[in-house]
Amino acid sequence: MESLLGKWQVINSESEGLDEYFRKNDTPAEDRYALTSTQWTQSFLKDGDQWVSETAYGEIKDTLKFKLGQEVTHTTLRGKSLVGTFNIKDNKLVGSGTEDGIPFSSCDYVADGKLRAAFTLNGATAKFLLRKV
């Protein structure tokens, strides 16, 4: 999964499913703006068996540290409690668990030199395309 490692920048015009995702998850206006109007980045680092996933919206950063196959608890920037497990399956980083008790799933993988990221919560999926920077 070395292909995931590094820093990636969102291509806002290639995002999909955001309106439904925002509506079903009562996403606040400032979060909607950050996800649709800023050039946010996603970085993946690996130190031994520990992974670090960092999402940055300018100077605001959300950092998640985890080990594959081990449950992790994380408080999001919005104060939500995320409890989940991440694994590699078919060359994809997949996650599942709950966010404030609501089931979520995530999937990150590289295809055609671009990072494809999807997050599903409350039956709605937000999809993002990112380029390496």
Secondary structure, 3 states (H helix, E strand, C coil): CHHHCEEEEECHHHCECHHHHHHHCCCCHHHHHHHHHCCCEEEEEEECCEEEEEEEECCEEEEEEEECCCCEEEECCCCCEEEEEEEEECCEEEEEEEECCEEEEEEEEEECCEEEEEEEECCEEEEEEEEEC
